[in-house]
């Protein structure tokens, strides 16, 4: 029995076997369909013109109108960024791989070997490598960029594919080196939040500040765990993407960070880790040990004090109560759901709080319709980020009818209450499949 390819229309032999019927005759057609699904909704020039026009019309007052206009402008810039990223991705796998010969404009033949295999390799390891780059960098945007850089470098060296015993290790080495090259260029270091004049941030010590930290959508995690050995569970769990861990590992020097991630998260053996780092076994083991020791110092002693276990039904119910209370501006109900020593940070913004009294003292005027600082009405949608429950917040400003994307809160629970909230700006809503307005 045969089927028909959804891209080129050619027959697909053997599509009547067990399992789901095949939709494409080759990996090339699968990649082409993937590109077409991701094609931008607006032409590039129209996007650029729209951004320029909106930027020219920006006015500093009134503040609510400025905020709304900037949010729309931010959405357009995000769309343009995605178009640019996809355009660079197009350079990774050339048209000769994904288009029928009749559609290829250039008459030059493609001479690189293993193009179909290369396309398949990309799709097989894309999610895994994106998560690896994210752990290295702590930024979703940068992880996306460095994943594409990895595939670009791999394509430029694609003639090596035929001689490789382990293409996955080859891609990991390229991705790790791409991240290390990036970190050498940016030369950034974590800091600590500083007091803000006129704002009570609480009595607790200022938390670490990772200005570049961004959330990671759970639905983009690899579908299956990487094969390998049992990691050092006392130092770090192999599957972790929790924000507390990511904050701690950003304090490690880049090569130590890479060594720990390769050994204890990606589950490569000691010898494989050394080969991926291009170093001796003794040097790689030393970097792993130093990195593990530093993580033990940076993370709370009890894993349950920082690790986000699989959310329970009670956690989901508590978060729903929190969203309902926010929607009705019931501040007393919100306070009851948050620990007294709860910590809130807002990377890259400077605001931070280490107690519920300080947090809700700051929030109260924004929820009170009688206050001159009243921000408007809230609605929230539940999402998942970094293996944790999260909520996407939408704000309806006074005298407007639309709820606009405002923030994304990643939440950690402890003892049946909210213990930590990390608030992010809304520019990654599209990556989470969230609308910018309700």
C-alpha positions in Angstrom: 0.0 0.0 0.0 1.3 3.5 -0.8 0.4 7.0 0.3 1.1 10.4 -1.1 3.7 12.9 0.1 2.0 16.1 1.4 4.7 18.3 -0.1 5.8 16.9 -3.5 2.9 14.5 -4.2 5.1 11.5 -4.8 4.0 8.1 -3.7 5.2 6.9 -0.3 6.0 3.2 -0.3 5.0 1.1 2.7 2.8 3.7 4.3 0.3 1.0 5.2 2.5 -0.5 8.0 1.7 -0.4 11.7 1.6 3.0 13.5 0.9 6.4 12.0 1.0 6.7 8.3 3.9 8.6 6.8 3.1 12.1 5.5 6.4 12.8 3.7 8.5 10.8 1.2 11.8 12.1 2.6 13.4 14.2 5.4 13.9 16.9 2.7 10.1 17.2 2.2 9.5 17.1 6.0 12.0 20.0 6.4 10.3 22.0 3.6 6.9 21.6 5.2 8.4 22.7 8.5 9.7 25.9 6.9 6.4 26.6 5.2 4.5 26.3 8.5 6.9 28.8 10.1 6.8 31.3 7.3 6.1 34.8 8.7 2.6 36.3 8.5 3.9 39.6 7.1 6.5 40.4 4.4 9.8 41.6 5.8 9.6 45.0 4.2 6.1 45.5 5.5 7.3 44.6 9.0 10.2 47.0 8.8 7.9 49.8 7.5 5.4 49.2 10.2 8.1 49.2 13.0 9.5 52.5 11.6 6.0 54.1 11.4 5.1 53.1 15.0 8.5 54.2 16.3 8.0 57.7 14.8 4.5 58.0 16.4 5.7 57.2 19.9 4.9 59.9 22.5 6.0 59.9 26.1 2.6 60.9 27.5 0.1 59.7 28.5 2.0 56.9 30.1 -0.7 54.3 29.5 -0.8 55.0 25.8 3.0 54.9 25.6 3.0 51.5 27.3 0.4 50.1 25.0 2.2 51.4 21.9 5.6 50.1 23.1 4.1 46.6 23.7 2.7 46.5 20.1 6.1 47.7 18.8 7.8 45.1 20.9 5.6 42.4 19.3 6.5 43.6 15.8 10.2 43.6 16.6 9.9 40.1 18.0 8.2 39.0 14.7 11.1 40.7 12.7 13.6 38.9 14.9 11.9 35.6 14.2 12.0 36.3 10.5 15.7 37.1 10.6 16.4 34.0 12.7 14.5 31.8 10.2 16.4 33.5 7.3 19.6 32.5 8.9 18.2 29.0 9.5 17.6 28.8 5.7 21.3 29.1 5.2 21.8 25.9 7.3 20.0 23.6 4.9 20.1 24.9 1.3 17.2 24.9 -1.1 18.6 21.9 -2.9 17.7 19.8 0.1 14.1 20.9 0.5 12.8 22.1 -2.9 12.2 20.1 -6.0 14.8 20.6 -8.7 12.4 22.7 -10.9 12.0 25.3 -8.1 15.7 25.9 -7.5 16.7 29.3 -8.9 20.4 28.8 -8.9 21.8 26.5 -11.6 24.8 25.6 -9.4 24.8 21.9 -8.3 25.1 21.2 -4.6 28.3 19.2 -3.9 28.2 18.8 -0.1 27.6 15.1 0.8 25.0 13.8 3.1 22.4 16.6 2.8 19.4 14.5 3.6 21.2 13.0 6.5 22.2 16.4 7.7 18.5 17.6 7.6 17.4 14.6 9.6 20.2 15.2 12.1 19.1 18.7 12.7 15.5 17.7 13.4 16.5 14.8 15.6 18.7 16.9 17.9 17.3 20.5 17.7 15.3 20.4 21.0 18.1 18.7 22.9 20.7 21.2 21.7 18.5 24.2 22.3 18.1 23.1 25.9 21.8 22.6 26.2 22.5 26.1 24.9 19.8 27.5 27.2 21.5 25.9 30.3 24.8 27.3 29.2 23.5 30.8 28.6 20.3 31.2 30.7 18.6 33.1 27.9 16.0 31.7 25.6 16.7 34.2 22.8 20.5 33.5 22.9 19.9 29.8 23.1 17.8 30.0 19.9 20.6 32.1 18.2 23.4 29.7 19.3 21.4 26.6 18.2 21.2 28.1 14.7 24.9 29.0 14.9 25.6 25.4 15.8 23.8 24.1 12.7 25.5 26.7 10.5 28.9 25.6 11.8 27.9 22.0 11.4 26.7 22.6 7.8 30.0 24.2 6.9 31.7 21.1 8.1 29.1 18.7 6.8 31.7 16.8 4.7 32.8 15.2 8.0 29.4 13.5 8.5 30.3 10.3 6.6 33.3 9.6 8.9 31.6 10.3 12.2 30.9 7.4 14.7 28.8 9.7 16.9 27.1 12.7 15.2 25.3 13.6 18.4 28.6 14.1 20.2 29.9 16.1 17.2 26.9 18.5 17.5 27.3 18.8 21.2 30.9 19.8 20.8 30.0 22.4 18.2 27.2 23.8 20.4 29.4 23.9 23.5 32.2 25.7 21.6 29.7 28.1 20.1 28.4 29.0 23.6 31.9 29.3 25.0 32.9 31.6 22.1 29.8 33.7 22.8 30.5 33.9 26.6 34.1 35.0 25.9 32.8 37.9 23.8 30.1 39.2 26.2 32.2 38.7 29.3 29.3 39.2 31.7 29.0 38.3 35.3 26.0 37.8 37.8 25.5 40.6 40.3 23.3 41.1 43.4 20.2 43.2 43.5 20.7 46.6 45.0 18.4 48.7 47.2 16.0 51.0 45.3 15.5 54.5 46.8 12.0 54.9 48.1 11.1 51.2 47.9 10.9 48.7 50.7 12.3 45.5 49.3 12.0 43.5 52.6 14.4 42.4 55.3 15.9 39.4 53.5 19.3 39.6 51.8 19.3 40.9 48.2 19.0 37.9 45.8 21.3 37.1 42.9 20.6 39.2 39.8 20.9 37.5 36.4 19.8 40.3 34.1 19.8 38.1 31.0 17.7 35.3 32.5 14.7 34.3 30.5 12.1 31.5 30.8 12.0 28.3 28.7 8.7 26.8 27.4 8.1 23.3 28.7 6.6 22.2 25.4 10.0 22.8 23.7 11.9 20.4 26.0 13.4 17.2 24.4 10.8 14.5 24.1 13.1 11.8 25.4 16.0 11.9 27.9 19.5 11.7 26.6 21.2 8.2 27.1 24.0 8.1 29.5 25.2 7.4 33.1 23.8 8.3 36.4 24.8 11.9 37.3 26.0 13.2 40.7 22.5 13.6 42.2 23.9 15.5 45.2 25.2 18.3 42.9 22.4 18.5 40.3 19.6 16.5 38.9 20.2 15.5 35.3 16.9 16.9 33.9 16.9 20.2 35.7 15.9 23.5 34.2 14.7 25.1 37.4 15.4 28.8 37.6 17.2 28.5 41.0 19.6 26.0 39.4 20.1 28.2 36.3 20.8 31.2 38.5 23.4 29.2 40.4 25.2 27.7 37.4 25.5 31.1 35.8 28.0 32.0 38.6 30.4 29.3 37.4 33.2 30.2 35.0 32.1 29.2 31.4 34.4 26.1 31.1 33.3 24.8 34.6 29.7 25.4 33.6 30.1 23.5 30.4 31.9 20.6 32.2 29.1 20.3 34.8 26.3 20.5 32.2 28.0 18.0 29.9 28.8 15.5 32.7 25.8 15.8 35.1 23.0 17.2 33.0 23.6 15.9 29.4 25.0 12.7 31.0 28.2 12.3 29.0 30.9 10.1 30.5 34.1 11.6 32.0 36.1 10.7 28.9 33.4 12.0 26.5 33.2 15.2 28.5 36.9 15.7 28.1 36.7 15.1 24.4 33.8 17.5 24.0 35.7 20.1 25.8 38.9 19.4 23.8 40.9 18.9 27.1 42.6 16.1 29.0 40.6 13.8 31.2 42.3 15.2 34.3 41.5 18.8 33.3 37.9 17.9 32.6 37.4 16.0 35.8 39.0 18.9 37.8 36.5 21.4 36.1 33.6 19.1 37.0 34.6 18.7 40.6 35.2 22.4 41.1 31.9 23.2 39.5 30.0 20.7 41.6 31.5 22.1 44.8 30.6 25.6 43.8 27.0 24.5 43.0 26.7 22.9 46.4 27.7 26.2 48.0 25.4 28.2 45.9 22.3 26.0 46.1 20.3 25.5 49.3 21.4 22.4 51.2 18.1 20.6 50.9 17.1 19.9 47.3 13.5 20.4 48.2 14.3 24.0 49.1 15.1 24.9 45.5 14.0 22.1 43.1 10.6 22.3 41.5 9.1 18.9 41.9 6.3 17.8 39.5 3.4 20.1 40.3 0.7 18.5 42.4 -3.1 19.0 42.1 -2.8 21.1 45.3 -0.2 23.3 43.6 -2.5 23.8 40.5 -5.5 24.6 42.7 -3.5 27.1 44.7 -2.3 28.8 41.6 -5.8 29.0 40.3 -6.9 30.6 43.5 -4.1 33.1 43.1 -5.2 34.0 39.5 -8.8 34.3 40.7 -7.8 36.6 43.5 -5.8 38.8 41.1 -8.7 39.0 38.7 -11.0 40.3 41.4 -8.2 42.5 43.0 -8.7 40.6 46.3 -5.4 41.5 47.8 -6.1 39.8 51.2 -6.8 36.5 49.4 -3.5 36.8 47.5 -1.6 37.5 50.7 -2.9 34.3 52.2 -1.4 32.2 49.4 2.1 33.6 49.6 4.8 32.8 52.2 5.8 35.6 54.5 9.4 35.2 53.3 8.5 34.9 49.6 11.1 36.2 47.1 10.2 38.0 43.9 12.6 39.2 41.2 12.0 40.7 37.8 14.9 40.2 35.5 16.1 42.4 33.8 14.3 45.0 35.9 15.8 46.3 39.2 12.7 45.5 41.4 13.0 42.8 44.0 11.2 41.8 47.2 12.1 39.4 50.0 8.9 39.4 52.0 5.2 39.3 51.2 4.6 42.5 53.3 7.1 44.4 51.1 5.7 42.8 47.9 2.1 43.6 48.5 2.9 47.0 49.9 4.3 47.8 46.5 1.4 46.0 44.6 -1.5 47.3 46.6 -1.8 50.8 45.0 -1.7 49.2 41.5 -4.8 47.1 42.3 -6.8 49.8 44.1 -9.1 51.6 41.6 -9.1 54.6 44.0 -5.3 55.0 43.8 -3.7 57.3 41.4 -1.3 54.4 40.7 -4.1 52.1 39.7 -2.9 50.0 36.7 -6.1 48.3 35.7 -7.7 44.9 35.7 -5.9 41.6 35.4 -6.5 38.3 33.7 -4.1 35.3 33.8 -3.6 32.1 31.7 -1.8 29.1 33.1 1.4 27.9 31.3 4.5 25.8 32.1 8.0 27.1 32.1 11.3 25.6 33.3 9.5 22.5 34.6 7.4 24.8 36.8 3.9 26.2 36.9 3.7 29.7 35.5 1.0 32.3 34.6 0.8 34.7 31.8 -0.6 38.0 33.0 -2.7 40.4 30.8 -3.6 43.9 32.0 -6.6 46.0 30.9 -5.6 49.6 31.4 -8.3 52.0 32.6 -10.5 53.3 29.8 -9.4 50.5 27.4 -11.2 47.4 26.3 -8.3 45.0 25.6 -6.2 43.0 27.9 -2.6 43.3 26.8 0.3 41.0 27.5 2.1 42.3 30.6 4.2 39.7 32.3 5.0 36.0 32.8 5.4 34.7 36.3 7.2 31.5 37.0 6.2 30.2 40.4 7.8 27.8 42.9 5.8 26.4 45.8 6.9 25.4 49.3 4.9 24.0 52.2 1.6 24.6 50.3 2.3 28.2 49.6 4.0 30.3 46.9 7.6 30.7 47.9 9.2 32.4 44.9 8.0 34.3 41.8 10.2 35.2 38.9 8.6 37.8 36.7 9.6 38.2 33.1 8.6 40.7 30.4 6.1 39.6 27.8 8.3 39.5 24.7 8.5 35.7 24.7 4.8 35.1 24.7 5.0 34.0 21.1 7.5 31.3 22.1 5.0 30.0 24.6 2.2 30.0 22.0 0.5 32.9 23.9 -1.5 35.7 22.3 -0.4 39.3 22.9 -3.9 40.4 23.6 -7.1 38.9 25.0 
